[in-house]
């Protein structure tokens, strides 16, 4: 919850959506944050052992809706 709240505050935006996710058995959340204007932040945060990992994309309009955003976010992996 603190990581989510910190991300929203740092972006100076409004939380539009949040859903639970997981990566390799580690819990996470996917967030969509709206910033001023038409900028959107799409972020995934994961808690693995005692570390917090964040992967994010900022964009607007057609750029944000592109398949490349999903491909980029899905490319994150944890090494053992």
C-alpha positions in Angstrom: 0.0 0.0 0.0 2.9 2.4 0.8 4.5 1.8 -2.6 1.2 2.5 -4.3 0.6 5.6 -2.4 4.1 6.8 -2.9 3.9 6.3 -6.7 0.6 8.2 -6.9 2.0 11.1 -4.8 5.3 11.2 -6.7 3.4 11.3 -10.0 1.2 14.0 -8.6 -1.7 12.2 -10.1 -4.8 10.3 -9.4 -5.1 6.5 -9.1 -7.4 5.3 -12.0 -7.1 1.6 -11.5 -5.3 -1.1 -9.5 -5.3 -4.9 -9.8 -3.4 -7.6 -8.0 -0.8 -9.5 -10.1 2.0 -11.9 -9.4 5.3 -12.8 -10.9 7.0 -16.1 -10.2 5.0 -16.5 -7.1 5.7 -13.0 -5.8 2.8 -10.6 -5.2 2.4 -7.5 -7.1 0.0 -4.8 -8.3 -0.6 -3.1 -11.6 -1.5 0.6 -11.3 -2.8 3.1 -13.8 -2.2 6.7 -12.7 -3.6 9.8 -14.4 -1.4 12.9 -14.4 -2.3 16.4 -15.3 -3.1 16.8 -19.0 -3.3 13.6 -20.9 -0.3 11.8 -19.4 -0.9 8.3 -18.1 1.5 6.2 -16.0 1.1 2.4 -16.1 3.1 0.7 -13.5 3.7 -2.7 -12.1 5.2 -3.2 -8.6 6.4 -6.5 -7.2 7.6 -7.5 -3.7 10.2 -10.3 -4.0 11.7 -11.4 -0.7 12.8 -8.1 0.8 13.0 -6.1 -2.4 10.5 -3.9 -4.2 10.7 -3.8 -8.0 8.9 -1.2 -10.1 8.5 -1.2 -13.9 6.6 1.8 -15.5 5.7 3.4 -18.7 4.6 7.0 -19.2 2.7 8.0 -22.3 -0.5 9.5 -23.7 -3.2 8.8 -26.3 -2.3 6.3 -29.0 1.2 5.8 -27.6 -0.1 4.6 -24.3 -2.6 2.2 -26.0 0.1 0.6 -28.1 0.8 -3.1 -27.8 4.5 -2.3 -27.1 3.5 -1.1 -23.6 2.2 -4.5 -22.7 5.1 -6.2 -24.3 7.6 -4.0 -22.3 5.8 -4.6 -19.0 5.6 -8.4 -19.6 9.3 -8.5 -20.4 10.3 -8.0 -16.7 11.6 -11.1 -15.1 13.2 -12.0 -11.7 16.5 -13.9 -11.7 17.1 -16.5 -9.0 
